[in-house]
């Protein structure tokens, strides 16, 4: 059953409420010397069984796989992955011609902490955030291939930069089965070229799918500014009927990708222009130029100790947009920082609005789509928050 870990008195409470992480500070004693990625069994201070999970030296010491006293063997993972697939099937995401890019396994949200699996039109890109998951990557790839059959062309593992720093494992990104060149995926009828080897995350911000769709209700005839545009996801949706679309990103490879994706859908269309420049610099001078602005910055805070700075960052960014957007303008504003709560984000936007003195209404509150489900016992899995604002 692996190494035994006993928690300090009182520290079992969050585990009894099914929170899937054991923090190192909660541990009273570790019996034996588990290696990173080993299966461990967690007990309370009275020696009562609590959970089994993957061990990891570091702040999150155990990622819990089960609250039942079972052996997480191949059959266990097969069942969990199968249930994740079934769930996507019930949402109509499997074998869907107009959406063939989606998240197949969303870590804690699918009761598989530490594992991310994305589906790109037949190519699976896996990412382990724990050594435990990394160690069984080949088994997971095999299970995915068995369960999805001919829908899968290749499985690529991209864990080099995501498995924890302490891991004494020379992880390298590689195909675990099959091989594939970059693919073109379809999302709500729009096409995107995905290169998982060079792209951020697993290649695409799949989590914005429904928010991009909502954007397309607001773009007709508008002058649209897509800040932090990356692959041009929002820009492509806007190009459907906008008068003008500007994509801004500080990275040259990102603006090249946005250009390429716009071309893939609309050919050479003079309505679209990309700017490779720092967002805050660009926003210094946009007075009355745009009717619709999208603000989708990278996570400003990765850790709680920089939370205040992050909130200031959101405030500054939103203030620049609210101040300068044309009257009657719309702002799609997001935060993907896990440590920034929905309430805190809204407060930052509130503070930004108050500073400008303009009338601002909230039209929609956005979140992540259902293929990025939030585990109700793990509030941290709700990371994407957004607001659609109407600025008078
Ligand atoms: N909206 C995108 C995802 C944005 S990811 C989508 O839907 O796919 C964040 C992007 O912000 C990255 O491409 C990164 O290159 C860019 N970025 C980070 N810091 C920036 C800055 N200071 N100015 C402009 N772009 C920045």
Boltz pocket constraint, residues with backbone or C-beta under 6 A from the ligand:
constraints:
  - pocket:
      binder: B
      contacts: [[A, 204], [A, 205], [A, 208], [A, 227], [A, 228], [A, 229], [A, 230], [A, 231], [A, 232], [A, 233], [A, 234], [A, 248], [A, 249], [A, 250], [A, 251], [A, 254], [A, 277], [A, 278], [A, 279], [A, 280], [A, 296], [A, 297], [A, 298]]
      max_distance: 6.0
